[in-house]
Amino acid sequence: MISSNWSIKGEYLFVDLGNSENYKVAIPVKVDYHTNILRLGVNYRF
């Protein structure tokens, strides 16, 4: 709480969905499926 009516929040998420190798070309291509998500919010209570 910042004051009686205001508050802030934060959230961090790491998503890892693994990896895969594609063989559509003669050389295998490795692809990683992961991301970072950062969420921030401000709330006002009436």
N, C-alpha and C positions, 0 to 999 in steps of 0.2 A: 504494500500500500504506500502510495506517495502521500496521499491525504485521505480524508474520510470518504471521498467520492471517487478518487482516481487510483488506478493501479496499473502496473505494467507486467508483461509476461514475456518469456522467451522460451523457445524450444529448439533443440538441435536433433536432427535425425540423420543417421547413416544407413543407407540402403545398399545391401550387397546381394545381387541376384546371381552370382557366380560368373562363369566365363564360358566361352565356346570357341571352337576352332573351325574356321570355314575353309573348305578345300575346293573352292570354285576355280581357283587358279593353281598352277603347279606348286606354288609356295604356300604352305598353310598360314592363315592370318588369324591371330589370337585376338578375341574381342572380350573386354571386361565390362560387365554390367554393374556399375555401382555409381552412387551419387551422394551428395551431401545436401541437406535441406536445412535452412535456418529460417525460423519464423519468429517475428516480433509482434507484439500487440499492446495496445493501450485500451483500457476499459474505463468507462464512466458509469457509475452507479447512480440511478435517479432516486 
